[in-house]
Amino acid sequence: MSDLRDLYQDVILDHSKRPRNFHKIEGGSCAHGHNPLCGDQLTVYVILDGDVVADVAFEGSGCAISTAAASMMTQVLKGKTREEVDALFETYHDVVTGKRDGEECMDELGKLAVFSGVSEFPVRVKCASLAWHTMKAALDETADTVSTE
């Protein structure tokens, strides 16, 4: 298990230091997110092609977990339908909040399973889920800032 935790830490550090899809997208919808507890702030941009996520990106600043979660989220969501996004969001949220066991959901989550250990640190759950809640607001075109409080 220690080797797996080390791998997970390496993946999170890599995405936090070199976030993927870290840029603004014009022509889609966006939402802003804020985690006052940790200071994380981000904007998620989404472009849909019908019911499919054609492009998704983010900008902002935050802790390593928040940045890595946003980076990995953007990679995973491209090409997914709204229904697939909603299902993935529910599974991811259940795992990071400890409602479901991460090992049971590895097939559903794929590389997002690296965040399963976050449930052991309740203060970090908000860091790991901020991008996801913000992405949902962008898809729903909610104008208010998403807050984890």
Contacts in CASP RR format, 6 or more apart in sequence:
PFRMAT RR
TARGET T0000
AUTHOR 0000-0000-0000
METHOD contacts of the structure
MODEL  1
MSDLRDLYQDVILDHSKRPRNFHKIEGGSCAHGHNPLCGDQLTVYVILDG
DVVADVAFEGSGCAISTAAASMMTQVLKGKTREEVDALFETYHDVVTGKR
DGEECMDELGKLAVFSGVSEFPVRVKCASLAWHTMKAALDETADTVSTE
7 114 0 8 1.000
8 114 0 8 1.000
8 117 0 8 1.000
11 68 0 8 1.000
11 72 0 8 1.000
11 111 0 8 1.000
11 114 0 8 1.000
12 64 0 8 1.000
12 65 0 8 1.000
12 68 0 8 1.000
12 114 0 8 1.000
12 115 0 8 1.000
13 64 0 8 1.000
13 68 0 8 1.000
14 68 0 8 1.000
15 67 0 8 1.000
15 68 0 8 1.000
15 71 0 8 1.000
15 72 0 8 1.000
16 63 0 8 1.000
16 64 0 8 1.000
16 65 0 8 1.000
16 67 0 8 1.000
16 68 0 8 1.000
16 71 0 8 1.000
19 58 0 8 1.000
19 67 0 8 1.000
19 68 0 8 1.000
19 70 0 8 1.000
19 71 0 8 1.000
20 71 0 8 1.000
20 72 0 8 1.000
20 74 0 8 1.000
20 75 0 8 1.000
21 56 0 8 1.000
21 57 0 8 1.000
21 58 0 8 1.000
21 71 0 8 1.000
21 74 0 8 1.000
21 75 0 8 1.000
22 57 0 8 1.000
22 58 0 8 1.000
22 59 0 8 1.000
22 71 0 8 1.000
23 57 0 8 1.000
23 59 0 8 1.000
24 43 0 8 1.000
24 45 0 8 1.000
24 57 0 8 1.000
24 59 0 8 1.000
25 45 0 8 1.000
25 46 0 8 1.000
25 47 0 8 1.000
25 55 0 8 1.000
25 56 0 8 1.000
25 57 0 8 1.000
27 47 0 8 1.000
28 45 0 8 1.000
28 46 0 8 1.000
28 47 0 8 1.000
28 48 0 8 1.000
29 45 0 8 1.000
29 46 0 8 1.000
29 47 0 8 1.000
29 48 0 8 1.000
29 138 0 8 1.000
29 139 0 8 1.000
29 141 0 8 1.000
30 43 0 8 1.000
30 44 0 8 1.000
30 45 0 8 1.000
30 46 0 8 1.000
30 138 0 8 1.000
31 43 0 8 1.000
31 44 0 8 1.000
31 134 0 8 1.000
31 135 0 8 1.000
31 137 0 8 1.000
31 138 0 8 1.000
31 142 0 8 1.000
31 145 0 8 1.000
31 146 0 8 1.000
32 41 0 8 1.000
32 42 0 8 1.000
32 43 0 8 1.000
32 134 0 8 1.000
32 145 0 8 1.000
32 146 0 8 1.000
33 40 0 8 1.000
33 41 0 8 1.000
33 42 0 8 1.000
33 43 0 8 1.000
33 44 0 8 1.000
33 130 0 8 1.000
33 133 0 8 1.000
33 134 0 8 1.000
33 137 0 8 1.000
33 145 0 8 1.000
33 146 0 8 1.000
33 147 0 8 1.000
34 40 0 8 1.000
34 41 0 8 1.000
34 130 0 8 1.000
34 145 0 8 1.000
34 146 0 8 1.000
34 147 0 8 1.000
34 148 0 8 1.000
35 41 0 8 1.000
35 62 0 8 1.000
35 66 0 8 1.000
35 126 0 8 1.000
35 127 0 8 1.000
35 130 0 8 1.000
35 147 0 8 1.000
35 148 0 8 1.000
35 149 0 8 1.000
36 147 0 8 1.000
36 148 0 8 1.000
36 149 0 8 1.000
37 123 0 8 1.000
37 126 0 8 1.000
37 148 0 8 1.000
37 149 0 8 1.000
38 62 0 8 1.000
38 63 0 8 1.000
38 66 0 8 1.000
38 123 0 8 1.000
38 126 0 8 1.000
38 127 0 8 1.000
39 62 0 8 1.000
39 63 0 8 1.000
40 61 0 8 1.000
40 62 0 8 1.000
40 63 0 8 1.000
40 66 0 8 1.000
40 127 0 8 1.000
40 130 0 8 1.000
41 60 0 8 1.000
41 61 0 8 1.000
41 62 0 8 1.000
42 58 0 8 1.000
42 59 0 8 1.000
42 60 0 8 1.000
42 61 0 8 1.000
42 62 0 8 1.000
42 66 0 8 1.000
42 70 0 8 1.000
42 130 0 8 1.000
42 131 0 8 1.000
42 134 0 8 1.000
43 58 0 8 1.000
43 59 0 8 1.000
43 60 0 8 1.000
43 134 0 8 1.000
44 56 0 8 1.000
44 57 0 8 1.000
44 58 0 8 1.000
44 70 0 8 1.000
44 131 0 8 1.000
44 134 0 8 1.000
44 135 0 8 1.000
44 137 0 8 1.000
44 138 0 8 1.000
45 55 0 8 1.000
45 56 0 8 1.000
45 57 0 8 1.000
45 58 0 8 1.000
45 59 0 8 1.000
45 138 0 8 1.000
46 53 0 8 1.000
46 55 0 8 1.000
46 56 0 8 1.000
46 135 0 8 1.000
46 138 0 8 1.000
46 139 0 8 1.000
47 53 0 8 1.000
47 54 0 8 1.000
47 55 0 8 1.000
47 56 0 8 1.000
48 54 0 8 1.000
48 82 0 8 1.000
48 139 0 8 1.000
51 81 0 8 1.000
51 82 0 8 1.000
51 83 0 8 1.000
52 79 0 8 1.000
52 80 0 8 1.000
52 81 0 8 1.000
52 82 0 8 1.000
53 77 0 8 1.000
53 78 0 8 1.000
53 79 0 8 1.000
53 80 0 8 1.000
53 81 0 8 1.000
53 82 0 8 1.000
53 85 0 8 1.000
54 78 0 8 1.000
54 79 0 8 1.000
55 78 0 8 1.000
56 73 0 8 1.000
56 74 0 8 1.000
56 77 0 8 1.000
56 78 0 8 1.000
56 135 0 8 1.000
57 74 0 8 1.000
58 70 0 8 1.000
58 71 0 8 1.000
58 74 0 8 1.000
58 131 0 8 1.000
58 134 0 8 1.000
61 67 0 8 1.000
62 127 0 8 1.000
63 127 0 8 1.000
65 115 0 8 1.000
65 118 0 8 1.000
65 124 0 8 1.000
65 127 0 8 1.000
65 128 0 8 1.000
66 127 0 8 1.000
66 128 0 8 1.000
66 130 0 8 1.000
66 131 0 8 1.000
69 115 0 8 1.000
69 127 0 8 1.000
69 128 0 8 1.000
69 129 0 8 1.000
69 130 0 8 1.000
69 131 0 8 1.000
69 132 0 8 1.000
70 130 0 8 1.000
70 131 0 8 1.000
72 111 0 8 1.000
72 112 0 8 1.000
72 114 0 8 1.000
73 112 0 8 1.000
73 131 0 8 1.000
73 132 0 8 1.000
73 135 0 8 1.000
76 88 0 8 1.000
76 110 0 8 1.000
76 111 0 8 1.000
76 112 0 8 1.000
77 85 0 8 1.000
77 88 0 8 1.000
77 135 0 8 1.000
80 88 0 8 1.000
82 139 0 8 1.000
85 135 0 8 1.000
85 139 0 8 1.000
87 108 0 8 1.000
88 108 0 8 1.000
88 109 0 8 1.000
88 112 0 8 1.000
89 132 0 8 1.000
89 135 0 8 1.000
89 136 0 8 1.000
91 100 0 8 1.000
91 105 0 8 1.000
91 108 0 8 1.000
91 109 0 8 1.000
92 109 0 8 1.000
92 112 0 8 1.000
92 115 0 8 1.000
92 129 0 8 1.000
92 132 0 8 1.000
93 99 0 8 1.000
93 129 0 8 1.000
93 132 0 8 1.000
94 100 0 8 1.000
94 105 0 8 1.000
95 101 0 8 1.000
95 102 0 8 1.000
95 105 0 8 1.000
95 109 0 8 1.000
95 113 0 8 1.000
95 115 0 8 1.000
95 116 0 8 1.000
95 119 0 8 1.000
96 115 0 8 1.000
96 116 0 8 1.000
96 117 0 8 1.000
96 118 0 8 1.000
96 119 0 8 1.000
96 125 0 8 1.000
96 128 0 8 1.000
96 129 0 8 1.000
97 119 0 8 1.000
97 125 0 8 1.000
97 129 0 8 1.000
98 119 0 8 1.000
101 116 0 8 1.000
102 109 0 8 1.000
102 113 0 8 1.000
102 116 0 8 1.000
102 117 0 8 1.000
103 116 0 8 1.000
105 113 0 8 1.000
105 116 0 8 1.000
106 113 0 8 1.000
109 116 0 8 1.000
115 128 0 8 1.000
118 124 0 8 1.000
118 125 0 8 1.000
118 127 0 8 1.000
118 128 0 8 1.000
119 125 0 8 1.000
126 148 0 8 1.000
129 148 0 8 1.000
130 146 0 8 1.000
130 148 0 8 1.000
133 146 0 8 1.000
133 148 0 8 1.000
134 146 0 8 1.000
137 144 0 8 1.000
137 146 0 8 1.000
END
